Amino acid sequence: MQLAYSHPFPYPRETVWKLIQDERVLRHAIPGCKSFSHIEQDSYHVEMGLSVGPVKGLFSGQVQIANRQEPGYYQLLVKGKGLPGEIDATAHMHIEETEQGAVLNCQMEVMVTGVLASVGQRVMGGVAKLVLGQFFKAAEEEMNKLASQV
């Protein structure tokens, strides 16, 4: 399944670059985050609870930041398992400068198994876009707290 999502930020690209990968921002931005712990450089163990439409359950997995090209591109690699199934996703994160700040464009390739796959691509696409929207809105709120420190 292919997904795309864009979110504007009221900060310069360099600020968004630093903060969107900050452990504090990630911890608070992941919807339903129950635990977030550092495994090794750029790799984190995450537990999150989801309850969006037909997708309900606790997921445990790993988030890794990879292939950084400062200040405009990186990848988020996400693998997770839960009773509803498994998720394996690669998110291509492009940060572009605009007159109002920066826009983060996310293109994702997502593979799901189990009950998640059985609900259909249309439903999963809607759930994924809702979760992405929640992530970026929460990331911006956390950035608002930390931007003065950058």
Contacts in CASP RR format, 6 or more apart in sequence:
PFRMAT RR
TARGET T0000
AUTHOR 0000-0000-0000
METHOD contacts of the structure
MODEL  1
MQLAYSHPFPYPRETVWKLIQDERVLRHAIPGCKSFSHIEQDSYHVEMGL
SVGPVKGLFSGQVQIANRQEPGYYQLLVKGKGLPGEIDATAHMHIEETEQ
GAVLNCQMEVMVTGVLASVGQRVMGGVAKLVLGQFFKAAEEEMNKLASQV
1 109 0 8 1.000
1 110 0 8 1.000
1 111 0 8 1.000
1 112 0 8 1.000
1 121 0 8 1.000
1 124 0 8 1.000
1 125 0 8 1.000
1 128 0 8 1.000
2 107 0 8 1.000
2 108 0 8 1.000
2 109 0 8 1.000
2 110 0 8 1.000
3 106 0 8 1.000
3 107 0 8 1.000
3 108 0 8 1.000
3 110 0 8 1.000
3 125 0 8 1.000
3 128 0 8 1.000
3 129 0 8 1.000
3 132 0 8 1.000
4 105 0 8 1.000
4 106 0 8 1.000
4 107 0 8 1.000
4 108 0 8 1.000
5 105 0 8 1.000
5 106 0 8 1.000
5 108 0 8 1.000
5 129 0 8 1.000
5 132 0 8 1.000
5 133 0 8 1.000
5 136 0 8 1.000
6 103 0 8 1.000
6 104 0 8 1.000
6 105 0 8 1.000
6 106 0 8 1.000
7 103 0 8 1.000
7 104 0 8 1.000
7 106 0 8 1.000
7 133 0 8 1.000
7 136 0 8 1.000
7 137 0 8 1.000
7 139 0 8 1.000
7 140 0 8 1.000
8 98 0 8 1.000
8 100 0 8 1.000
8 101 0 8 1.000
8 102 0 8 1.000
8 103 0 8 1.000
9 15 0 8 1.000
9 16 0 8 1.000
9 101 0 8 1.000
9 102 0 8 1.000
9 103 0 8 1.000
9 104 0 8 1.000
9 140 0 8 1.000
9 143 0 8 1.000
10 100 0 8 1.000
10 101 0 8 1.000
11 19 0 8 1.000
11 101 0 8 1.000
11 102 0 8 1.000
11 143 0 8 1.000
11 147 0 8 1.000
12 97 0 8 1.000
12 101 0 8 1.000
12 102 0 8 1.000
13 71 0 8 1.000
13 72 0 8 1.000
13 95 0 8 1.000
13 96 0 8 1.000
13 97 0 8 1.000
13 101 0 8 1.000
13 102 0 8 1.000
14 71 0 8 1.000
15 102 0 8 1.000
15 143 0 8 1.000
15 147 0 8 1.000
15 150 0 8 1.000
16 95 0 8 1.000
16 101 0 8 1.000
16 102 0 8 1.000
16 104 0 8 1.000
16 143 0 8 1.000
17 70 0 8 1.000
17 71 0 8 1.000
17 72 0 8 1.000
17 95 0 8 1.000
18 150 0 8 1.000
19 25 0 8 1.000
19 139 0 8 1.000
19 142 0 8 1.000
19 143 0 8 1.000
19 146 0 8 1.000
19 147 0 8 1.000
19 150 0 8 1.000
20 93 0 8 1.000
20 95 0 8 1.000
20 104 0 8 1.000
20 139 0 8 1.000
20 143 0 8 1.000
21 65 0 8 1.000
21 74 0 8 1.000
22 146 0 8 1.000
23 36 0 8 1.000
23 38 0 8 1.000
23 44 0 8 1.000
24 142 0 8 1.000
24 146 0 8 1.000
25 139 0 8 1.000
25 142 0 8 1.000
25 143 0 8 1.000
25 146 0 8 1.000
26 36 0 8 1.000
26 44 0 8 1.000
26 63 0 8 1.000
26 139 0 8 1.000
27 33 0 8 1.000
27 36 0 8 1.000
28 138 0 8 1.000
28 139 0 8 1.000
28 141 0 8 1.000
28 142 0 8 1.000
29 135 0 8 1.000
29 136 0 8 1.000
29 138 0 8 1.000
29 139 0 8 1.000
29 142 0 8 1.000
30 36 0 8 1.000
30 46 0 8 1.000
30 48 0 8 1.000
30 63 0 8 1.000
30 135 0 8 1.000
30 138 0 8 1.000
31 48 0 8 1.000
31 49 0 8 1.000
31 50 0 8 1.000
31 131 0 8 1.000
31 134 0 8 1.000
31 135 0 8 1.000
31 138 0 8 1.000
32 48 0 8 1.000
32 49 0 8 1.000
32 50 0 8 1.000
33 46 0 8 1.000
33 47 0 8 1.000
33 48 0 8 1.000
33 49 0 8 1.000
34 47 0 8 1.000
34 48 0 8 1.000
34 49 0 8 1.000
34 58 0 8 1.000
35 45 0 8 1.000
35 46 0 8 1.000
35 47 0 8 1.000
36 44 0 8 1.000
36 45 0 8 1.000
36 46 0 8 1.000
36 47 0 8 1.000
37 44 0 8 1.000
37 45 0 8 1.000
38 44 0 8 1.000
39 45 0 8 1.000
39 62 0 8 1.000
42 64 0 8 1.000
42 65 0 8 1.000
42 66 0 8 1.000
43 62 0 8 1.000
43 63 0 8 1.000
43 64 0 8 1.000
43 65 0 8 1.000
44 62 0 8 1.000
44 63 0 8 1.000
44 64 0 8 1.000
45 60 0 8 1.000
45 61 0 8 1.000
45 62 0 8 1.000
46 59 0 8 1.000
46 60 0 8 1.000
46 61 0 8 1.000
46 62 0 8 1.000
46 63 0 8 1.000
47 58 0 8 1.000
47 59 0 8 1.000
47 60 0 8 1.000
47 61 0 8 1.000
48 58 0 8 1.000
48 59 0 8 1.000
49 57 0 8 1.000
49 58 0 8 1.000
49 59 0 8 1.000
50 56 0 8 1.000
50 57 0 8 1.000
50 59 0 8 1.000
50 131 0 8 1.000
51 57 0 8 1.000
52 127 0 8 1.000
52 130 0 8 1.000
52 131 0 8 1.000
53 123 0 8 1.000
53 127 0 8 1.000
54 115 0 8 1.000
54 119 0 8 1.000
54 123 0 8 1.000
54 127 0 8 1.000
55 84 0 8 1.000
55 116 0 8 1.000
55 119 0 8 1.000
55 124 0 8 1.000
55 127 0 8 1.000
56 84 0 8 1.000
57 82 0 8 1.000
57 83 0 8 1.000
57 84 0 8 1.000
58 82 0 8 1.000
58 83 0 8 1.000
59 80 0 8 1.000
59 81 0 8 1.000
59 82 0 8 1.000
59 84 0 8 1.000
59 87 0 8 1.000
60 80 0 8 1.000
60 81 0 8 1.000
60 82 0 8 1.000
61 78 0 8 1.000
61 79 0 8 1.000
61 80 0 8 1.000
61 81 0 8 1.000
62 77 0 8 1.000
62 78 0 8 1.000
62 79 0 8 1.000
62 80 0 8 1.000
63 76 0 8 1.000
63 77 0 8 1.000
63 78 0 8 1.000
64 76 0 8 1.000
64 77 0 8 1.000
64 78 0 8 1.000
65 74 0 8 1.000
65 75 0 8 1.000
65 76 0 8 1.000
65 77 0 8 1.000
66 74 0 8 1.000
66 75 0 8 1.000
66 76 0 8 1.000
66 77 0 8 1.000
67 73 0 8 1.000
67 74 0 8 1.000
67 75 0 8 1.000
68 74 0 8 1.000
71 95 0 8 1.000
72 94 0 8 1.000
72 95 0 8 1.000
72 96 0 8 1.000
73 92 0 8 1.000
73 93 0 8 1.000
73 94 0 8 1.000
73 95 0 8 1.000
74 93 0 8 1.000
75 90 0 8 1.000
75 91 0 8 1.000
75 92 0 8 1.000
75 93 0 8 1.000
76 89 0 8 1.000
76 90 0 8 1.000
76 91 0 8 1.000
76 93 0 8 1.000
77 89 0 8 1.000
77 90 0 8 1.000
77 91 0 8 1.000
78 87 0 8 1.000
78 88 0 8 1.000
78 89 0 8 1.000
78 90 0 8 1.000
78 91 0 8 1.000
79 86 0 8 1.000
79 87 0 8 1.000
79 88 0 8 1.000
79 89 0 8 1.000
80 86 0 8 1.000
80 87 0 8 1.000
80 88 0 8 1.000
81 87 0 8 1.000
83 115 0 8 1.000
84 114 0 8 1.000
84 115 0 8 1.000
84 116 0 8 1.000
85 112 0 8 1.000
85 113 0 8 1.000
85 114 0 8 1.000
85 115 0 8 1.000
85 116 0 8 1.000
85 117 0 8 1.000
86 112 0 8 1.000
86 113 0 8 1.000
86 114 0 8 1.000
86 116 0 8 1.000
87 110 0 8 1.000
87 111 0 8 1.000
87 112 0 8 1.000
87 116 0 8 1.000
88 110 0 8 1.000
88 111 0 8 1.000
88 112 0 8 1.000
89 108 0 8 1.000
89 109 0 8 1.000
89 110 0 8 1.000
89 111 0 8 1.000
90 108 0 8 1.000
90 109 0 8 1.000
91 106 0 8 1.000
91 107 0 8 1.000
91 108 0 8 1.000
92 106 0 8 1.000
92 107 0 8 1.000
92 108 0 8 1.000
93 104 0 8 1.000
93 105 0 8 1.000
93 106 0 8 1.000
94 104 0 8 1.000
94 105 0 8 1.000
94 106 0 8 1.000
94 107 0 8 1.000
95 102 0 8 1.000
95 103 0 8 1.000
95 104 0 8 1.000
95 105 0 8 1.000
96 102 0 8 1.000
96 103 0 8 1.000
96 105 0 8 1.000
104 136 0 8 1.000
106 132 0 8 1.000
108 128 0 8 1.000
108 132 0 8 1.000
110 124 0 8 1.000
110 128 0 8 1.000
112 124 0 8 1.000
116 124 0 8 1.000
117 124 0 8 1.000
END
